[in-house]
Amino acid sequence: MPTDTFFNLPEAKRHRLVEIAIEEFAANDYESASISRIVERAGIAKGSVYQYFADKQELYQYLL
């Protein structure tokens, strides 16, 4: 489950991150999907994702 920090983001920023993550996981299998590519496209620091989600698996499960 995402942290409160994720839910405190502006709605547009949350939506953009989710959309980019969905695209990344749709284009790549789980092992090949990259947090680095997600954050690069979203224009955020990699550490920010880990403030929102514990790891890639938690992000993936949230998207499901």
Biopython code that builds the backbone (N, CA, C, O; Angstrom):
import numpy as np
from Bio.PDB.StructureBuilder import StructureBuilder

atoms = [
    (1, "MET", "N", (0.844, -1.179, 0.000)),
    (1, "MET", "CA", (0.000, 0.000, 0.000)),
    (1, "MET", "C", (0.887, 1.239, 0.000)),
    (1, "MET", "O", (1.857, 1.309, 0.755)),
    (2, "PRO", "N", (0.564, 2.200, -0.829)),
    (2, "PRO", "CA", (1.356, 3.433, -0.850)),
    (2, "PRO", "C", (1.331, 4.140, 0.504)),
    (2, "PRO", "O", (0.425, 3.944, 1.314)),
    (3, "THR", "N", (2.332, 4.953, 0.720)),
    (3, "THR", "CA", (2.418, 5.718, 1.958)),
    (3, "THR", "C", (1.476, 6.917, 1.904)),
    (3, "THR", "O", (0.943, 7.259, 0.849)),
    (4, "ASP", "N", (1.285, 7.539, 3.043)),
    (4, "ASP", "CA", (0.482, 8.767, 3.105)),
    (4, "ASP", "C", (1.101, 9.861, 2.240)),
    (4, "ASP", "O", (0.389, 10.702, 1.691)),
    (5, "THR", "N", (2.420, 9.847, 2.120)),
    (5, "THR", "CA", (3.111, 10.844, 1.301)),
    (5, "THR", "C", (2.597, 10.804, -0.136)),
    (5, "THR", "O", (2.397, 11.849, -0.754)),
    (6, "PHE", "N", (2.384, 9.608, -0.665)),
    (6, "PHE", "CA", (1.853, 9.457, -2.022)),
    (6, "PHE", "C", (0.469, 10.083, -2.120)),
    (6, "PHE", "O", (0.178, 10.813, -3.068)),
    (7, "PHE", "N", (-0.380, 9.797, -1.146)),
    (7, "PHE", "CA", (-1.746, 10.307, -1.186)),
    (7, "PHE", "C", (-1.823, 11.804, -0.914)),
    (7, "PHE", "O", (-2.835, 12.440, -1.208)),
    (8, "ASN", "N", (-0.754, 12.369, -0.354)),
    (8, "ASN", "CA", (-0.714, 13.817, -0.119)),
    (8, "ASN", "C", (-0.227, 14.599, -1.335)),
    (8, "ASN", "O", (-0.285, 15.828, -1.343)),
    (9, "LEU", "N", (0.249, 13.903, -2.355)),
    (9, "LEU", "CA", (0.673, 14.572, -3.590)),
    (9, "LEU", "C", (-0.532, 15.216, -4.267)),
    (9, "LEU", "O", (-1.661, 14.753, -4.101)),
    (10, "PRO", "N", (-0.296, 16.271, -5.023)),
    (10, "PRO", "CA", (-1.397, 16.812, -5.833)),
    (10, "PRO", "C", (-1.939, 15.726, -6.767)),
    (10, "PRO", "O", (-1.178, 14.902, -7.275)),
    (11, "GLU", "N", (-3.216, 15.729, -6.983)),
    (11, "GLU", "CA", (-3.863, 14.690, -7.790)),
    (11, "GLU", "C", (-3.218, 14.530, -9.158)),
    (11, "GLU", "O", (-3.023, 13.404, -9.617)),
    (12, "ALA", "N", (-2.886, 15.623, -9.812)),
    (12, "ALA", "CA", (-2.291, 15.554, -11.149)),
    (12, "ALA", "C", (-0.938, 14.833, -11.118)),
    (12, "ALA", "O", (-0.628, 14.056, -12.022)),
    (13, "LYS", "N", (-0.143, 15.086, -10.093)),
    (13, "LYS", "CA", (1.166, 14.436, -9.981)),
    (13, "LYS", "C", (1.003, 12.938, -9.709)),
    (13, "LYS", "O", (1.724, 12.119, -10.279)),
    (14, "ARG", "N", (0.054, 12.582, -8.835)),
    (14, "ARG", "CA", (-0.217, 11.156, -8.574)),
    (14, "ARG", "C", (-0.672, 10.459, -9.847)),
    (14, "ARG", "O", (-0.196, 9.373, -10.178)),
    (15, "HIS", "N", (-1.593, 11.092, -10.551)),
    (15, "HIS", "CA", (-2.141, 10.501, -11.773)),
    (15, "HIS", "C", (-1.038, 10.297, -12.808)),
    (15, "HIS", "O", (-0.971, 9.246, -13.445)),
    (16, "ARG", "N", (-0.177, 11.293, -12.978)),
    (16, "ARG", "CA", (0.913, 11.188, -13.960)),
    (16, "ARG", "C", (1.859, 10.044, -13.599)),
    (16, "ARG", "O", (2.248, 9.270, -14.473)),
    (17, "LEU", "N", (2.230, 9.929, -12.341)),
    (17, "LEU", "CA", (3.124, 8.855, -11.920)),
    (17, "LEU", "C", (2.481, 7.489, -12.174)),
    (17, "LEU", "O", (3.142, 6.574, -12.665)),
    (18, "VAL", "N", (1.219, 7.355, -11.848)),
    (18, "VAL", "CA", (0.514, 6.090, -12.063)),
    (18, "VAL", "C", (0.438, 5.764, -13.554)),
    (18, "VAL", "O", (0.691, 4.625, -13.947)),
    (19, "GLU", "N", (0.101, 6.729, -14.374)),
    (19, "GLU", "CA", (0.005, 6.490, -15.815)),
    (19, "GLU", "C", (1.354, 6.059, -16.402)),
    (19, "GLU", "O", (1.412, 5.131, -17.209)),
    (20, "ILE", "N", (2.418, 6.721, -16.005)),
    (20, "ILE", "CA", (3.753, 6.375, -16.498)),
    (20, "ILE", "C", (4.138, 4.981, -16.027)),
    (20, "ILE", "O", (4.705, 4.205, -16.796)),
    (21, "ALA", "N", (3.839, 4.654, -14.775)),
    (21, "ALA", "CA", (4.153, 3.321, -14.250)),
    (21, "ALA", "C", (3.360, 2.246, -14.990)),
    (21, "ALA", "O", (3.904, 1.190, -15.311)),
    (22, "ILE", "N", (2.096, 2.501, -15.262)),
    (22, "ILE", "CA", (1.282, 1.544, -16.023)),
    (22, "ILE", "C", (1.907, 1.310, -17.399)),
    (22, "ILE", "O", (2.024, 0.166, -17.840)),
    (23, "GLU", "N", (2.302, 2.372, -18.068)),
    (23, "GLU", "CA", (2.924, 2.242, -19.385)),
    (23, "GLU", "C", (4.213, 1.429, -19.311)),
    (23, "GLU", "O", (4.480, 0.599, -20.180)),
    (24, "GLU", "N", (5.016, 1.672, -18.268)),
    (24, "GLU", "CA", (6.275, 0.942, -18.112)),
    (24, "GLU", "C", (6.020, -0.550, -17.899)),
    (24, "GLU", "O", (6.671, -1.382, -18.530)),
    (25, "PHE", "N", (5.091, -0.891, -17.030)),
    (25, "PHE", "CA", (4.813, -2.302, -16.773)),
    (25, "PHE", "C", (4.080, -2.962, -17.940)),
    (25, "PHE", "O", (4.187, -4.175, -18.121)),
    (26, "ALA", "N", (3.349, -2.200, -18.724)),
    (26, "ALA", "CA", (2.679, -2.751, -19.901)),
    (26, "ALA", "C", (3.676, -3.045, -21.015)),
    (26, "ALA", "O", (3.495, -3.993, -21.779)),
    (27, "ALA", "N", (4.713, -2.243, -21.109)),
    (27, "ALA", "CA", (5.704, -2.394, -22.179)),
    (27, "ALA", "C", (6.794, -3.404, -21.832)),
    (27, "ALA", "O", (7.508, -3.871, -22.719)),
    (28, "ASN", "N", (6.928, -3.746, -20.552)),
    (28, "ASN", "CA", (8.010, -4.627, -20.105)),
    (28, "ASN", "C", (7.467, -5.634, -19.105)),
    (28, "ASN", "O", (6.515, -5.357, -18.376)),
    (29, "ASP", "N", (8.094, -6.816, -19.082)),
    (29, "ASP", "CA", (7.706, -7.749, -18.029)),
    (29, "ASP", "C", (8.181, -7.187, -16.690)),
    (29, "ASP", "O", (8.942, -6.220, -16.654)),
    (30, "TYR", "N", (7.734, -7.790, -15.600)),
    (30, "TYR", "CA", (8.028, -7.252, -14.266)),
    (30, "TYR", "C", (9.527, -7.085, -14.047)),
    (30, "TYR", "O", (9.968, -6.041, -13.567)),
    (31, "GLU", "N", (10.304, -8.088, -14.387)),
    (31, "GLU", "CA", (11.749, -8.042, -14.140)),
    (31, "GLU", "C", (12.429, -6.935, -14.946)),
    (31, "GLU", "O", (13.390, -6.328, -14.475)),
    (32, "SER", "N", (11.941, -6.673, -16.146)),
    (32, "SER", "CA", (12.562, -5.666, -17.015)),
    (32, "SER", "C", (12.055, -4.251, -16.764)),
    (32, "SER", "O", (12.702, -3.278, -17.152)),
    (33, "ALA", "N", (10.903, -4.137, -16.119)),
    (33, "ALA", "CA", (10.357, -2.812, -15.831)),
    (33, "ALA", "C", (11.340, -2.066, -14.930)),
    (33, "ALA", "O", (11.955, -2.652, -14.040)),
    (34, "SER", "N", (11.473, -0.776, -15.176)),
    (34, "SER", "CA", (12.510, -0.001, -14.509)),
    (34, "SER", "C", (11.956, 1.222, -13.778)),
    (34, "SER", "O", (11.303, 2.084, -14.366)),
    (35, "ILE", "N", (12.239, 1.267, -12.479)),
    (35, "ILE", "CA", (11.894, 2.459, -11.695)),
    (35, "ILE", "C", (12.654, 3.660, -12.257)),
    (35, "ILE", "O", (12.126, 4.771, -12.288)),
    (36, "SER", "N", (13.886, 3.437, -12.700)),
    (36, "SER", "CA", (14.687, 4.532, -13.264)),
    (36, "SER", "C", (14.005, 5.156, -14.476)),
    (36, "SER", "O", (13.994, 6.379, -14.614)),
    (37, "ARG", "N", (13.442, 4.340, -15.351)),
    (37, "ARG", "CA", (12.740, 4.885, -16.519)),
    (37, "ARG", "C", (11.469, 5.617, -16.097)),
    (37, "ARG", "O", (11.118, 6.647, -16.672)),
    (38, "ILE", "N", (10.788, 5.082, -15.097)),
    (38, "ILE", "CA", (9.564, 5.726, -14.613)),
    (38, "ILE", "C", (9.873, 7.117, -14.083)),
    (38, "ILE", "O", (9.211, 8.087, -14.449)),
    (39, "VAL", "N", (10.882, 7.214, -13.219)),
    (39, "VAL", "CA", (11.186, 8.523, -12.627)),
    (39, "VAL", "C", (11.748, 9.495, -13.656)),
    (39, "VAL", "O", (11.506, 10.699, -13.572)),
    (40, "GLU", "N", (12.491, 8.980, -14.620)),
    (40, "GLU", "CA", (13.018, 9.861, -15.675)),
    (40, "GLU", "C", (11.869, 10.487, -16.455)),
    (40, "GLU", "O", (11.864, 11.693, -16.702)),
    (41, "ARG", "N", (10.905, 9.675, -16.839)),
    (41, "ARG", "CA", (9.757, 10.193, -17.594)),
    (41, "ARG", "C", (8.887, 11.109, -16.733)),
    (41, "ARG", "O", (8.318, 12.080, -17.232)),
    (42, "ALA", "N", (8.785, 10.799, -15.441)),
    (42, "ALA", "CA", (7.949, 11.604, -14.552)),
    (42, "ALA", "C", (8.641, 12.886, -14.109)),
    (42, "ALA", "O", (7.996, 13.809, -13.614)),
    (43, "GLY", "N", (9.952, 12.936, -14.290)),
    (43, "GLY", "CA", (10.693, 14.131, -13.892)),
    (43, "GLY", "C", (10.809, 14.288, -12.389)),
    (43, "GLY", "O", (10.781, 15.400, -11.861)),
    (44, "ILE", "N", (10.941, 13.148, -11.699)),
    (44, "ILE", "CA", (11.092, 13.191, -10.242)),
    (44, "ILE", "C", (12.354, 12.432, -9.848)),
    (44, "ILE", "O", (12.907, 11.668, -10.639)),
    (45, "ALA", "N", (12.796, 12.652, -8.625)),
    (45, "ALA", "CA", (13.967, 11.942, -8.114)),
    (45, "ALA", "C", (13.600, 10.489, -7.812)),
    (45, "ALA", "O", (12.482, 10.194, -7.390)),
    (46, "LYS", "N", (14.541, 9.603, -8.031)),
    (46, "LYS", "CA", (14.293, 8.184, -7.778)),
    (46, "LYS", "C", (13.906, 7.946, -6.322)),
    (46, "LYS", "O", (13.049, 7.113, -6.029)),
    (47, "GLY", "N", (14.537, 8.674, -5.419)),
    (47, "GLY", "CA", (14.221, 8.532, -4.003)),
    (47, "GLY", "C", (12.781, 8.862, -3.675)),
    (47, "GLY", "O", (12.229, 8.361, -2.695)),
    (48, "SER", "N", (12.169, 9.706, -4.495)),
    (48, "SER", "CA", (10.764, 10.068, -4.260)),
    (48, "SER", "C", (9.859, 8.850, -4.363)),
    (48, "SER", "O", (8.935, 8.691, -3.565)),
    (49, "VAL", "N", (10.120, 7.991, -5.341)),
    (49, "VAL", "CA", (9.287, 6.800, -5.506)),
    (49, "VAL", "C", (9.343, 5.946, -4.246)),
    (49, "VAL", "O", (8.340, 5.360, -3.836)),
    (50, "TYR", "N", (10.517, 5.881, -3.638)),
    (50, "TYR", "CA", (10.663, 5.062, -2.437)),
    (50, "TYR", "C", (10.096, 5.750, -1.192)),
    (50, "TYR", "O", (9.999, 5.133, -0.131)),
    (51, "GLN", "N", (9.725, 7.011, -1.318)),
    (51, "GLN", "CA", (8.944, 7.659, -0.259)),
    (51, "GLN", "C", (7.463, 7.329, -0.419)),
    (51, "GLN", "O", (6.694, 7.408, 0.539)),
    (52, "TYR", "N", (7.072, 6.961, -1.635)),
    (52, "TYR", "CA", (5.676, 6.652, -1.923)),
    (52, "TYR", "C", (5.381, 5.160, -1.815)),
    (52, "TYR", "O", (4.303, 4.763, -1.371)),
    (53, "PHE", "N", (6.342, 4.337, -2.222)),
    (53, "PHE", "CA", (6.193, 2.883, -2.251)),
    (53, "PHE", "C", (7.458, 2.253, -1.683)),
    (53, "PHE", "O", (8.555, 2.775, -1.884)),
    (54, "ALA", "N", (7.315, 1.139, -0.979)),
    (54, "ALA", "CA", (8.472, 0.485, -0.361)),
    (54, "ALA", "C", (9.451, -0.041, -1.413)),
    (54, "ALA", "O", (10.665, -0.011, -1.214)),
    (55, "ASP", "N", (8.906, -0.526, -2.539)),
    (55, "ASP", "CA", (9.750, -1.106, -3.576)),
    (55, "ASP", "C", (8.945, -1.262, -4.871)),
    (55, "ASP", "O", (7.774, -0.890, -4.934)),
    (56, "LYS", "N", (9.578, -1.807, -5.880)),
    (56, "LYS", "CA", (8.929, -1.972, -7.186)),
    (56, "LYS", "C", (7.718, -2.891, -7.071)),
    (56, "LYS", "O", (6.697, -2.653, -7.717)),
    (57, "GLN", "N", (7.820, -3.921, -6.268)),
    (57, "GLN", "CA", (6.709, -4.853, -6.109)),
    (57, "GLN", "C", (5.486, -4.161, -5.530)),
    (57, "GLN", "O", (4.369, -4.416, -5.979)),
    (58, "GLU", "N", (5.668, -3.305, -4.559)),
    (58, "GLU", "CA", (4.533, -2.598, -3.970)),
    (58, "GLU", "C", (3.882, -1.659, -4.986)),
    (58, "GLU", "O", (2.657, -1.550, -5.034)),
    (59, "LEU", "N", (4.687, -0.987, -5.789)),
    (59, "LEU", "CA", (4.152, -0.139, -6.864)),
    (59, "LEU", "C", (3.340, -0.979, -7.836)),
    (59, "LEU", "O", (2.225, -0.608, -8.202)),
    (60, "TYR", "N", (3.895, -2.104, -8.252)),
    (60, "TYR", "CA", (3.222, -3.008, -9.189)),
    (60, "TYR", "C", (1.900, -3.498, -8.618)),
    (60, "TYR", "O", (0.882, -3.493, -9.309)),
    (61, "GLN", "N", (1.913, -3.921, -7.360)),
    (61, "GLN", "CA", (0.680, -4.418, -6.731)),
    (61, "GLN", "C", (-0.368, -3.315, -6.626)),
    (61, "GLN", "O", (-1.559, -3.580, -6.789)),
    (62, "TYR", "N", (0.054, -2.092, -6.360)),
    (62, "TYR", "CA", (-0.877, -0.978, -6.302)),
    (62, "TYR", "C", (-1.536, -0.772, -7.665)),
    (62, "TYR", "O", (-2.733, -0.494, -7.740)),
    (63, "LEU", "N", (-0.774, -0.903, -8.723)),
    (63, "LEU", "CA", (-1.322, -0.699, -10.061)),
    (63, "LEU", "C", (-2.335, -1.786, -10.426)),
    (63, "LEU", "O", (-3.299, -1.536, -11.150)),
    (64, "LEU", "N", (-2.103, -2.977, -9.920)),
    (64, "LEU", "CA", (-3.055, -4.068, -10.196)),
    (64, "LEU", "C", (-4.369, -3.820, -9.488)),
    (64, "LEU", "O", (-5.292, -4.626, -9.598)),
]
sb = StructureBuilder()
sb.init_structure("model")
sb.init_model(0)
sb.init_chain("A")
sb.init_seg("    ")
for serial, (resi, resn, name, xyz) in enumerate(atoms, 1):
    if name == "N":
        sb.init_residue(resn, " ", resi, " ")
    sb.init_atom(name, np.array(xyz, "f"), 0.0, 1.0, " ", f" {name:<3s}", serial, name[0])
structure = sb.get_structure()
